[in-house]
Amino acid sequence: MRLTGRGVAVLLASIAAYVLGELGGYAVFRALAGIGLGALIAATLLTVRQPHVSVRRGLTPDRVERGRPALATLRVRNTGARWQPAFSAHDSAGDERQLVRIRRIAPAGEATYRYELPTARRGRIQVGPLTLERTDPLGLAVNRLPTGETATLWVHPKRHPTRTVVAGRPRHHHIGRTADDSLRGSADLRDVRPYVVGDEVRHLHWKATARTGQLMVRDFVDPDQPRLTVLLDTRAESLPEAPFEEAAEVAASILFAASMAGHRCRLLTSAGADLAAPGGALASRQFLDELCIAQRTDDRAGLLPASLTTGPSSGGAIVVVTGVRGTASDLAPLLVRYSSVTVLGLGPVHGIAPILGARVILASDAAEALKQWSGVIE
């Protein structure tokens, strides 16, 4: 418990009035000092008792597209044997604070409150901890008690309708060995490797198992299933803050559509992030989570991370989401490593020169870029 700014002012004024009353012999000042000190004592007695409650908070949903509603549900239960007086609760969500006024609760009673969380900006937002607050009617004293666990709200980039690439095929293993994250499950044998939990028993290679003394399975690659790689340019010099948000939306829309179509996808950034996952709902969420925390960097590193220019060729299609200024030399290493190369340049000034062997799309925002992308992909 502590005095508020108003309470401190009343305390100082009461002391000054008492001193003035004693020195000047004014009874009225001594009376005012007594009233002020009495109000402070009463405020202290009203707020010294902390709320005896248990608090649970849930987020619905805990992952949301930017601009879509997200709700926090607060359940407050009186754990005491007496009525719990009314108090306030302050919940934080990033830089914003939400005030919830809790009414009186009967013994063993429970009250539920719902309030919206901020989703206007992309990012990973920490919600909580909750602060319980009791104050007197005059606002002279306050008692604050942090309680409850923190939660995480993932605000994903906004997604736009788009088609997904269907012609991005990885290289056949007779042409060149695919990358280590290749798909498994077809009849195209790639290698024999140690068994890991989750592998299908029917793929066990008994001769290799007998020879090595450990379970070995056949590692298959599907050369006909589309593969898509998306490279997001995170260099601050290439994409200012507003165009970078548009670029994140483009990457999110393309990866979400491809993942939900069951395609193997990979996301890389100039800053070094590298995530590959098979198709499906879980994979799409992993990509959206990664794009949720992607930030611009001020370093002078190049556009292409080393993993794209070294090691085995990945094949398939690659989409480079960058600013509207660039040169062909930046992307030349990709032309011999991927069957399809598309450059999506975002920004108000169109300055990417035509690149032989690559498709170049220039747009001012994400919606325009994806509209053009949907019209030209195979």
DAQUIGI-V51240 format. One record per residue. PSI is psi in degrees with one decimal (NA if undefined). OMEGA is omega in radians with two decimals (* if undefined). Layout:
# DAQUIGI-V51240
psi->PSI omega->OMEGA
psi->PSI omega->OMEGA
This chain:
# DAQUIGI-V51240
psi->140.1 omega->3.08
psi->161.5 omega->3.09
psi->144.3 omega->3.03
psi->177.0 omega->3.07
psi->-38.6 omega->3.10
psi->-39.1 omega->3.12
psi->-40.3 omega->3.10
psi->-40.4 omega->3.13
psi->-41.1 omega->3.11
psi->-40.0 omega->3.12
psi->-47.2 omega->3.14
psi->-40.0 omega->3.12
psi->-37.5 omega->3.13
psi->-41.3 omega->3.11
psi->-43.7 omega->3.13
psi->-40.7 omega->3.13
psi->-39.9 omega->3.14
psi->-44.3 omega->3.13
psi->-44.6 omega->3.13
psi->-38.8 omega->3.12
psi->-39.4 omega->3.13
psi->-44.0 omega->-3.11
psi->-39.4 omega->-3.08
psi->-8.5 omega->-3.14
psi->27.6 omega->-3.14
psi->114.2 omega->-3.12
psi->-31.3 omega->-3.11
psi->-35.7 omega->3.11
psi->-36.7 omega->3.08
psi->-36.0 omega->3.10
psi->-42.2 omega->3.10
psi->-38.0 omega->3.10
psi->-40.3 omega->3.13
psi->-39.4 omega->3.11
psi->-44.1 omega->-3.14
psi->-45.6 omega->3.13
psi->-35.2 omega->3.09
psi->-40.1 omega->3.11
psi->-37.5 omega->3.12
psi->-39.7 omega->3.11
psi->-43.6 omega->3.13
psi->-39.8 omega->3.12
psi->-38.4 omega->3.13
psi->-43.0 omega->-3.13
psi->-33.9 omega->-3.11
psi->-27.6 omega->-3.03
psi->-8.4 omega->-3.04
psi->-27.3 omega->-3.13
psi->121.2 omega->3.14
psi->152.0 omega->3.11
psi->133.6 omega->3.09
psi->81.1 omega->-3.09
psi->159.2 omega->2.95
psi->140.7 omega->-3.03
psi->133.2 omega->3.04
psi->136.3 omega->3.14
psi->137.4 omega->3.07
psi->148.4 omega->3.13
psi->134.7 omega->-3.13
psi->105.3 omega->-0.19
psi->174.4 omega->3.10
psi->-8.4 omega->3.03
psi->128.2 omega->-3.02
psi->147.0 omega->3.06
psi->143.9 omega->-3.10
psi->131.4 omega->3.14
psi->-15.5 omega->3.10
psi->152.7 omega->-3.09
psi->144.0 omega->3.01
psi->133.4 omega->-3.07
psi->144.5 omega->2.96
psi->132.8 omega->3.11
psi->119.8 omega->-3.09
psi->122.3 omega->3.10
psi->118.4 omega->-3.08
psi->122.5 omega->-3.10
psi->132.7 omega->3.09
psi->115.4 omega->-3.13
psi->-0.5 omega->-3.13
psi->176.8 omega->-3.13
psi->-1.1 omega->3.13
psi->167.6 omega->3.07
psi->137.1 omega->3.09
psi->116.9 omega->3.14
psi->160.2 omega->-3.14
psi->148.2 omega->3.09
psi->179.2 omega->-3.13
psi->154.6 omega->3.06
psi->134.5 omega->3.11
psi->122.8 omega->3.11
psi->137.5 omega->-3.14
psi->143.1 omega->3.06
psi->94.7 omega->-3.02
psi->-123.5 omega->3.14
psi->-3.0 omega->-3.10
psi->152.7 omega->3.11
psi->140.8 omega->-3.12
psi->126.2 omega->3.12
psi->127.5 omega->3.09
psi->122.2 omega->3.13
psi->116.6 omega->-3.10
psi->123.1 omega->3.14
psi->173.9 omega->3.11
psi->140.6 omega->-3.10
psi->131.6 omega->3.14
psi->161.3 omega->3.08
psi->130.1 omega->-3.12
psi->9.7 omega->3.12
psi->165.6 omega->-3.12
psi->140.8 omega->3.10
psi->144.3 omega->-3.12
psi->135.1 omega->-3.14
psi->144.7 omega->3.11
psi->142.9 omega->3.12
psi->153.5 omega->-3.09
psi->150.0 omega->3.08
psi->152.4 omega->-3.11
psi->129.2 omega->3.12
psi->20.2 omega->-3.09
psi->-20.3 omega->-3.10
psi->139.8 omega->3.09
psi->143.7 omega->3.08
psi->172.6 omega->3.07
psi->114.5 omega->-2.99
psi->128.9 omega->3.04
psi->126.4 omega->3.12
psi->121.2 omega->-3.13
psi->-178.6 omega->0.01
psi->159.3 omega->3.13
psi->139.6 omega->3.10
psi->116.5 omega->3.06
psi->137.7 omega->-3.02
psi->127.9 omega->3.02
psi->135.6 omega->3.13
psi->160.3 omega->3.14
psi->166.4 omega->-3.11
psi->-28.6 omega->-3.12
psi->-7.2 omega->3.13
psi->35.2 omega->-3.11
psi->-28.7 omega->-3.11
psi->155.3 omega->-3.12
psi->145.5 omega->3.11
psi->115.9 omega->-3.09
psi->139.5 omega->-3.12
psi->105.6 omega->3.05
psi->136.1 omega->-3.11
psi->167.4 omega->3.08
psi->164.5 omega->3.14
psi->159.8 omega->3.06
psi->156.4 omega->3.09
psi->164.2 omega->-3.12
psi->127.2 omega->3.05
psi->121.1 omega->3.12
psi->114.1 omega->3.08
psi->103.1 omega->-3.08
psi->159.2 omega->3.04
psi->151.6 omega->3.09
psi->138.8 omega->-3.14
psi->140.4 omega->3.13
psi->150.4 omega->3.10
psi->136.5 omega->3.13
psi->159.2 omega->3.02
psi->167.3 omega->3.11
psi->148.5 omega->-3.13
psi->138.7 omega->3.13
psi->0.0 omega->-3.09
psi->9.3 omega->3.13
psi->95.5 omega->-3.09
psi->136.3 omega->3.05
psi->156.6 omega->3.10
psi->143.3 omega->3.07
psi->147.7 omega->-3.05
psi->-16.2 omega->3.07
psi->-20.8 omega->3.11
psi->-39.0 omega->-3.13
psi->137.9 omega->-3.06
psi->135.2 omega->3.14
psi->169.4 omega->-3.11
psi->167.4 omega->-3.04
psi->-16.1 omega->-3.11
psi->25.8 omega->-3.07
psi->159.9 omega->3.11
psi->151.6 omega->3.07
psi->149.4 omega->2.99
psi->-11.1 omega->3.13
psi->-173.5 omega->-3.13
psi->9.3 omega->3.13
psi->98.1 omega->-3.05
psi->128.9 omega->3.14
psi->-43.1 omega->-3.04
psi->173.2 omega->2.99
psi->127.9 omega->-3.03
psi->167.7 omega->3.11
psi->148.2 omega->3.12
psi->138.7 omega->3.00
psi->154.0 omega->-3.11
psi->128.7 omega->-3.13
psi->-19.2 omega->3.10
psi->149.9 omega->3.13
psi->134.9 omega->-3.11
psi->-30.9 omega->-3.11
psi->-13.3 omega->3.12
psi->6.0 omega->3.12
psi->138.3 omega->3.11
psi->100.7 omega->-2.96
psi->-34.8 omega->3.12
psi->-44.5 omega->3.11
psi->-33.9 omega->3.11
psi->-43.7 omega->3.14
psi->-34.3 omega->-3.10
psi->-37.7 omega->-3.06
psi->-19.4 omega->-3.11
psi->6.1 omega->3.07
psi->157.5 omega->-3.10
psi->130.1 omega->3.12
psi->144.1 omega->3.14
psi->155.0 omega->3.05
psi->134.7 omega->3.14
psi->114.4 omega->-3.06
psi->154.4 omega->3.06
psi->140.7 omega->3.09
psi->102.3 omega->-3.09
psi->-9.8 omega->-3.08
psi->-4.4 omega->-3.11
psi->132.9 omega->-3.10
psi->143.9 omega->3.07
psi->140.0 omega->-3.09
psi->131.5 omega->3.04
psi->134.0 omega->3.10
psi->125.9 omega->3.07
psi->119.4 omega->3.11
psi->122.6 omega->3.12
psi->117.9 omega->-3.13
psi->12.0 omega->-3.13
psi->127.9 omega->-3.10
psi->-32.8 omega->-3.13
psi->-23.1 omega->-3.13
psi->-38.9 omega->-3.09
psi->110.1 omega->2.99
psi->176.2 omega->-3.00
psi->-49.8 omega->-3.09
psi->-49.1 omega->3.08
psi->-29.2 omega->3.12
psi->-38.1 omega->3.08
psi->-39.2 omega->3.08
psi->-39.6 omega->3.13
psi->-40.5 omega->3.10
psi->-36.0 omega->3.11
psi->-37.6 omega->3.10
psi->-49.1 omega->3.14
psi->-42.7 omega->-3.14
psi->-42.1 omega->-3.10
psi->-44.4 omega->-3.11
psi->-45.2 omega->-3.12
psi->-37.9 omega->3.14
psi->-46.0 omega->-3.13
psi->-43.0 omega->-3.12
psi->-42.6 omega->-3.13
psi->-44.1 omega->-3.13
psi->-21.0 omega->3.06
psi->-1.6 omega->3.10
psi->14.2 omega->-3.11
psi->146.2 omega->3.03
psi->128.1 omega->-3.07
psi->159.7 omega->3.10
psi->136.0 omega->3.11
psi->129.1 omega->3.05
psi->155.2 omega->3.03
psi->159.4 omega->3.10
psi->-23.3 omega->-3.14
psi->-9.6 omega->3.08
psi->-5.4 omega->3.10
psi->142.3 omega->-3.10
psi->112.5 omega->-3.10
psi->124.8 omega->3.07
psi->141.9 omega->-3.11
psi->149.9 omega->3.04
psi->169.6 omega->-3.13
psi->163.3 omega->3.10
psi->173.0 omega->-3.09
psi->-40.5 omega->-3.14
psi->-41.4 omega->3.12
psi->-42.6 omega->3.14
psi->-37.6 omega->3.11
psi->-37.1 omega->3.11
psi->-41.6 omega->3.12
psi->-41.8 omega->3.14
psi->-37.0 omega->3.08
psi->-42.7 omega->-3.13
psi->-40.7 omega->3.11
psi->-23.2 omega->3.11
psi->-34.1 omega->-3.06
psi->2.1 omega->3.14
psi->134.0 omega->-3.12
psi->155.5 omega->3.06
psi->149.7 omega->3.10
psi->150.4 omega->-3.11
psi->2.9 omega->-3.12
psi->166.4 omega->-3.09
psi->23.8 omega->-3.14
psi->159.7 omega->-3.13
psi->174.5 omega->-3.14
psi->-42.5 omega->-3.03
psi->121.8 omega->3.02
psi->158.1 omega->-3.07
psi->-30.7 omega->-3.10
psi->-16.3 omega->3.12
psi->-17.0 omega->-3.06
psi->-3.5 omega->3.12
psi->166.6 omega->3.12
psi->-173.1 omega->-3.11
psi->150.4 omega->3.13
psi->137.0 omega->-3.12
psi->-28.2 omega->-3.07
psi->-166.4 omega->-3.14
psi->-160.5 omega->-3.10
psi->147.3 omega->3.06
psi->139.7 omega->3.08
psi->124.3 omega->3.12
psi->116.3 omega->3.13
psi->112.8 omega->-3.00
psi->-170.3 omega->3.07
psi->-178.3 omega->-3.06
psi->4.4 omega->3.10
psi->131.5 omega->3.13
psi->174.1 omega->-3.14
psi->159.6 omega->-3.13
psi->-30.7 omega->-3.11
psi->-26.9 omega->3.12
psi->-32.4 omega->-3.01
psi->-1.0 omega->-3.10
psi->-40.3 omega->-3.13
psi->-21.3 omega->-3.09
psi->-24.7 omega->-3.01
psi->-28.3 omega->-3.14
psi->-2.2 omega->-3.07
psi->-14.1 omega->-3.11
psi->145.9 omega->-3.14
psi->-22.0 omega->3.14
psi->127.8 omega->3.14
psi->123.7 omega->3.11
psi->133.8 omega->3.10
psi->121.8 omega->3.08
psi->108.6 omega->3.14
psi->126.1 omega->-3.08
psi->137.0 omega->3.09
psi->171.5 omega->-3.08
psi->-17.6 omega->-3.08
psi->125.5 omega->-3.12
psi->114.1 omega->-3.06
psi->11.9 omega->3.09
psi->122.1 omega->3.13
psi->153.1 omega->3.08
psi->139.6 omega->-3.10
psi->117.6 omega->-3.13
psi->124.4 omega->3.13
psi->-0.9 omega->-3.14
psi->151.7 omega->3.07
psi->129.2 omega->-3.11
psi->125.8 omega->3.09
psi->125.7 omega->-3.14
psi->132.4 omega->-3.09
psi->158.8 omega->-3.13
psi->-22.7 omega->3.14
psi->176.9 omega->-3.06
psi->-42.1 omega->-3.09
psi->-42.9 omega->3.13
psi->-41.5 omega->-3.14
psi->-43.9 omega->-3.11
psi->-28.8 omega->3.07
psi->-43.4 omega->3.10
psi->-40.2 omega->3.13
psi->-44.8 omega->-3.14
psi->-26.2 omega->-3.11
psi->-14.1 omega->-3.04
psi->-16.1 omega->-3.08
psi->157.3 omega->-3.14
psi->NA omega->*
